Amino acid sequence: MNRIIFLTGRPGIGKTTALKNIVSILREKGYVVGGMVTSEVREAGRRIGFEITNLMNNKKGWLANLHGVGPRLGKYRVNLKDLVDVGVNALEEAIKEADVIVIDEIGPMELFSEEFKKVVEKALESGKPLVGTIHFRAKDPLIEKIRKNKNVKILEVTLENRRFLHWRVAELLGLT
């Protein structure tokens, strides 16, 4: 039984969708699921940024957008304040109160925040089941530590498995 599972795969393959499906399965089974998920925000068919949502209280904030302030990554500005106020706080809350911790995602935008990195480490060491997504190619000591951790299982989301992977992950977590 794996208690820490990360999904990876190329951008747009369905990692977050699979993660949201896992959250639904776990909630249907009566588990309290906490943490954060990230979603694209589109306006007039064009992506303008990414939003973070706290799974326990539905509080939302900007992870990054076209017109914000903060570190630049491509055409986006990472909103470090919302990342901490929503994302980091969601993870802290999940560590204390949830049965299962969700982290979407550990990637280049999130890795600008030292607070985020610290709370991810804390979540990994919490002893609670954890499921998350990890950027396919990001390089960071935290990501390397996760990849080398013998207690972590990393599954790649592909076109072939993305329709049923959420069931497999729920099974691997031992919570179904």
N, C-alpha and C positions, 0 to 999 in steps of 0.2 A: 504494500500500500504506500503510495507516494502522498505526502502531506503538503509538498510544495511543488506546484506545477506551473511552468510558464509556457505560453504559446508564442511562437515566433513565425515569421514568414514575411514575404515581400509586402510592400505597402499596397493596401487596397484588397488584399486576399480574403479578408474576413475575420481577422483576429478579434477585433472588438465585438463583432456580431456574435462570434462563438462564445466570447466571454459573457456577453449579456444573456445568451441562452443558458449558460452554466448557472448564472445568478438566478434565472427563472426556475430552473430545475431545483436548485437548492432551497429557494424560498417555498416552492410547492411542497418540499419535504419537511418544512417547518424550521429550517435553519435561519438564524439571523445573519444576514450577509452585510458586511460593511466595507468601506473603502471608497475607491474612486474609479470612475470611467470617464473616458475622453471621447467626444464626438465632434465630427466636422460641423461647421456652421456655414451654410450657403445662403447667398443672397442673389436673387435673379439668376440662379443656376451657376453661380461662381463661388468657389470656396473663399471665404473671407477670414477664416480662423478656426480655432478649436476651443471647445468649451469643456470644462471639468464639472462633473456632477458628484456630489457626496451621496453615496447609495443609501445611507441611513436616514438622512433628512431632506434629500433632494435639493440642497443648496447648490447653486451653480455659480460659476465664475469663468473668466477667460483664461485659458492656458496661453494662447497666443492669438494675435490678430494682425491685420495689415496696418492698423493705425495706432497701435499702442506704444507704450514706452517699455524699455527693458532691452535685454540682449537680443541682437538680431540673429535669426537663423533663416537663411534664404530670404524670402520676402516678408516674413513674419517677425513680430516683436514678441518675445516671451514675457508674460505678465507674472513676474515673480511674486508680487503681492497676492494675487488670486491663487497662484499655485500653493502658497503657504496657507492662506485663509481658508481655502476650500480643500485642496488636495491633501496637504500635510495634516490638516486638522481632521479630515475624513479618515485618514490612516490611523492617527492617534486614537480617535474614537473607536475604530474597528478593533484595534489592539485591546482596548479596555472592555468593549461591550459586545462585539460580534462573535459568532461561532466560526465564521469563515472570513478571511481578509481577501479583498480584491484590489489589485493594482494594475491600472491601465493608463499609461504604459511606462516602462522604464526606457526612455529614449533620449535623444539629443536635447529636446526642449526641457524636459524635466530635470535633466542632469546639470542644468545651470544652477540649480538650487541645492546648496549644502544641507538645508533643513530637510529637503526631500530625500536626499541620499541617506541622511541619518535615520529618518523614520522608516525607510525601506529596510535598513539593517535591523532596526528594532523589530519590525514585522517579521523578518526572516528568523529572528531569534526568539520570537514569542511562543513558539511551540504550537501555534494554531495552524489549522489548514490554511493554505494560501494559494490563490490562483491569480495569475497575472499575464501580462503580455510584455514582451521584451523586444526591443528594436532589432531587426535582422542584422544590421551591420555596425551598429554603434560600438565605439571603442571607449571604454572607461574602466577604471579599476573595479568599480562596483559590479559592472556587467561581467567582467572576467571572473570575479569572485563567485557570482551566481552560477556562471557556466561551469566552474570547476567544483562546485559544491556537490558532494556525493549524495546529499539528501534532496537535491533538486532534479526534477525530470523536466526536460525541455522537449516540446512537441512542435513540429512544424505544421502550420496550417497550409494545406494545398487545395487546389481545385477539386481533387478527388476525395478529400476527407472532410472538407469544411461543413458539409451538410449533417454529419453525424458525430463530429469530434467532441461536441459538448457532452454527449452521453458517455463517451469514453473517459473524458476528464472527470466527470462526476463519479464514475465507477472507480477510477484510479485514486480519487480522494477518499474513497471508502465511505462516502456519505449518502449513497443511494439505497 
